[in-house]
Amino acid sequence: MSESSEMPLEFDRGLLSDRIYDLVRSMIKDSTLKPGEQVVESQLARRLSVSQAPVREALKRLTHDGLVTHIRHHGSFVTEFSKREADDARIARMALEGMAARLNHGRIDADTRARLMALVDSMHESADRNDIAAFRETDFEFHRAIIEASGNVYLPRMWDIVEPSLRSMHVLSDPGYDGDWHVVAETHRGLVDALASGDPDAASDLFVAHAMGLATKPEHPIGPAMNRAIVAARAE
């Protein structure tokens, strides 16, 4: 077979690997595949009715992303995160969202603002139904939208790295929260409003404070507060 005739087959396999990567990544994000659960290459291939080669390629990418851990002679497992790692993810989230707030300040267009406000309304609707799973998904969608709106191509990639830990350790929208979920939803409206304010430092502070789980009005200055959070996490 000529080289030219082989190329489409490789290209198709690459596309298939991408689809499997996206599927398994989604299964990890929505907890269909839980932390510590083994991901068996042959079983996944049979389940998807594909060969093992594209599955193997997808798992290598997921391992590189930190979503899957490969243990020699034992196999591949959905990555489990320690409390230390969850604290580190929280600190990374604070840095990412603080930066995204600065980049977004004064440049959120009408369509993006409308989308963000619609997500806040969706959170309220989920709270009305006491559907915490739906609330959490909308919450993650909201914060992802803020990151993407920043216009910085690297921030979404960094968010992809920390999001599994945020989900696994319930760093964002803890399902064990026993307070008023409507209050949680409404804090997000304040975040959007902050992006239209005249103070980028205050907007960044508010996002960092939100990530830290503080009240809707941040402590000032936030820099020392963030440093204290980092020191406390490292000391444990």
C-alpha positions in Angstrom: 0.0 0.0 0.0 1.4 3.4 -0.9 2.2 6.1 1.6 -0.6 8.4 0.3 -3.2 5.7 0.8 -2.1 5.0 4.4 -2.3 8.6 5.5 -6.1 8.8 5.7 -6.1 5.8 8.0 -3.7 7.4 10.4 -5.7 10.6 10.3 -8.9 8.7 11.0 -7.3 7.0 13.9 -6.2 10.3 15.3 -9.7 11.7 15.1 -11.0 8.6 16.8 -8.4 8.9 19.6 -9.5 12.6 20.0 -13.1 11.5 20.4 -12.2 8.8 22.9 -10.1 11.3 24.8 -13.0 13.7 25.0 -15.4 11.0 26.1 -13.3 9.5 28.9 -12.4 13.0 30.1 -16.1 13.8 30.3 -16.7 10.6 32.2 -14.1 11.6 34.7 -15.5 15.1 35.0 -19.0 13.9 35.7 -17.9 11.1 38.0 -19.1 8.3 35.8 -15.5 7.2 36.3 -14.6 7.8 39.9 -11.2 8.6 41.5 -9.3 5.4 42.0 -11.4 3.4 39.5 -9.4 1.3 37.1 -9.7 2.2 33.4 -9.1 -1.1 31.5 -7.9 -0.5 28.0 -9.4 -3.7 26.5 -12.8 -3.2 28.3 -13.1 0.4 27.1 -12.2 -0.6 23.6 -14.9 -3.3 23.6 -17.4 -0.9 25.2 -16.8 1.6 22.4 -16.5 -1.0 19.6 -13.0 0.2 18.6 -9.5 -1.2 18.6 -7.2 -0.8 21.5 -4.8 1.5 19.7 -6.8 4.8 19.8 -7.9 4.0 23.4 -4.2 3.6 24.3 -3.4 6.9 22.7 -6.2 8.6 24.5 -5.2 7.2 27.9 -1.6 8.4 27.3 -2.9 12.0 26.8 -5.1 11.7 29.9 -2.1 10.5 31.9 -0.1 13.5 30.6 -3.0 15.7 31.7 -2.9 14.2 35.2 -6.4 12.8 34.9 -5.3 9.2 34.7 -2.4 7.6 36.6 -0.6 4.7 35.1 0.9 2.2 37.6 3.4 -0.2 36.1 2.2 -3.8 36.1 -1.1 -2.8 37.5 -2.8 -0.6 34.9 -4.4 2.8 34.5 -6.5 4.4 37.2 -8.5 7.6 37.5 -6.3 9.9 39.5 -7.0 10.3 43.2 -6.2 13.6 44.8 -4.9 14.1 48.3 -6.0 17.0 50.6 -2.6 18.6 49.9 -3.3 18.4 46.2 -6.8 19.8 46.7 -5.3 22.8 48.6 -2.8 23.3 45.8 -5.6 23.2 43.3 -7.5 25.8 45.3 -4.5 28.1 45.3 -4.1 27.6 41.6 -7.8 28.4 41.1 -7.4 31.6 43.1 -4.5 32.7 40.9 -6.3 31.7 37.6 -9.5 33.4 38.5 -7.8 36.5 39.9 -5.9 36.9 36.6 -9.0 36.2 34.5 -10.9 38.9 36.4 -8.2 41.4 35.6 -8.1 40.4 31.9 -11.9 40.5 31.7 -12.3 43.8 33.6 -14.1 46.4 31.4 -14.2 44.1 28.3 -17.1 41.7 28.9 -19.4 42.2 25.9 -23.2 42.1 26.1 -23.5 38.6 24.8 -21.0 37.2 27.3 -22.7 39.1 30.1 -26.1 37.7 29.1 -24.7 34.2 29.0 -23.2 34.6 32.5 -26.4 36.0 33.9 -28.4 33.2 32.3 -26.1 30.7 34.1 -26.8 32.5 37.4 -30.5 32.2 36.7 -30.0 28.5 35.9 -28.3 28.0 39.3 -31.3 29.5 41.0 -33.6 27.2 39.1 -31.4 24.2 40.2 -31.6 25.5 43.8 -35.4 25.6 43.5 -35.4 21.9 42.5 -32.8 21.1 45.1 -30.8 19.6 42.2 -27.3 20.1 43.5 -25.7 18.0 40.7 -27.1 20.4 38.1 -26.2 23.4 40.2 -22.6 22.2 40.4 -22.4 21.7 36.6 -23.7 25.2 36.0 -21.3 26.6 38.6 -18.4 24.9 36.7 -19.7 26.2 33.4 -19.9 29.7 34.8 -16.3 29.7 36.0 -15.1 28.1 32.8 -16.9 30.9 30.9 -15.0 33.5 32.9 -11.7 31.8 32.2 -12.5 31.5 28.4 -13.7 35.1 28.2 -10.3 36.4 29.4 -9.0 35.9 25.8 -5.8 34.3 27.1 -5.4 30.9 25.3 -3.4 29.4 28.2 -5.8 30.0 31.0 -8.4 27.5 29.8 -5.6 24.9 29.5 -4.5 25.5 33.0 -8.1 25.3 34.2 -8.4 21.9 32.5 -5.5 20.7 34.7 -7.0 21.8 38.0 -10.7 21.2 37.3 -10.7 17.4 38.0 -9.2 18.1 41.5 -11.7 20.8 42.1 -14.5 18.4 41.3 -13.0 15.3 43.1 -12.3 17.2 46.3 -15.5 19.3 46.1 -13.4 22.5 46.2 -16.1 24.2 44.1 -19.8 23.8 44.9 -19.3 21.4 47.8 -22.4 19.0 47.7 -22.1 18.8 51.5 -22.9 22.5 51.9 -26.0 22.8 54.1 -26.7 26.6 53.6 -28.9 28.4 51.1 -27.9 27.6 47.6 -29.7 30.7 46.3 -27.2 32.8 48.2 -24.3 30.9 46.5 -26.0 31.5 43.2 -26.4 35.2 43.8 -22.7 35.7 44.7 -22.0 34.9 41.0 -24.2 37.8 39.9 -21.9 40.0 42.1 -18.9 38.6 40.3 -20.3 39.6 36.9 -21.1 43.1 38.2 -17.6 43.5 39.5 -16.2 43.0 36.0 -18.0 46.2 35.0 -16.8 48.2 38.0 -14.1 50.9 37.7 -11.6 49.0 39.8 -9.8 46.0 38.3 -8.0 45.4 41.7 -11.4 45.1 43.4 -12.7 42.8 40.7 -9.7 40.5 41.0 -9.9 40.6 44.8 -13.6 39.6 44.7 -12.9 36.6 42.5 -10.0 35.5 44.7 -12.2 35.9 47.8 -14.9 33.8 46.1 -12.4 31.1 45.4 -11.2 31.2 49.0 -14.8 30.8 50.2 -14.9 34.2 51.9 -17.9 36.5 52.2 -19.1 38.3 49.1 -17.1 41.3 50.0 -13.4 40.5 50.1 -10.9 41.3 52.7 -8.4 44.0 51.8 -5.7 43.7 50.9 -6.2 40.3 49.3 -2.5 39.7 48.7 -1.7 39.0 52.4 -4.9 37.0 52.7 -3.9 34.8 49.8 -0.4 34.4 51.2 -1.9 33.3 54.5 -4.0 30.7 52.7 -0.9 29.4 50.9 1.1 29.2 54.1 -1.7 27.4 55.9 -2.1 24.9 53.1 1.6 24.2 53.1 1.8 23.8 56.8 -0.7 20.9 56.9 
